[in-house]
Amino acid sequence: MADFRSERSASPEGEGRAKDALERAWGAYYSANKAVNKPLYAAFPWLRRLVRGQVASAATDLFGFWLLWRLLGGFDGLQQSLGMSRSTIYRRISAFRSVFGEHPDVYEFPGVTVDLEAFVRGMAKTPPAPEEDATE
């Protein structure tokens, strides 16, 4: 496994582009929905704390599944590239559909595009990770 400790980023956020973009988007969304959000959180102040970790974990998992579905070519790609079992893939598809209402092959996240050709070209340029010595 490569050791990048000598090439540290300025912060765990890297350049902070993703964080800045999210804060701008969330700020616009929250401002538009403040009339609904404020009374809801005032009535149920514990609600945010209760579901925050679970929602964040589930959202990350489902988004990651959607992205891998796109990058690896769907069902067969997940099986062949990652070794996912059929039942695992079906469970993830079911979870995705229950949250987003559509199959991951059909669903489009607003504002997110996947440039598969650029991804493949970029991965082809990335040097393979050095193999670890099995005797260690």
Buried (B, 14 or more C-beta within 10 A) or exposed (E): EEEEEEEEEEEEEEEEEEEEEEEEEEEEEEEEEEEEBEEEEEEEEEEEEEEEEEEEEEEEEBBEBBBBBBBBEBBEBBBEEEEBEEEBBEEBBEBBBEEBEEEBEEBEEEEEEBEEEEEEEEEEEEEEEEEEEEEE
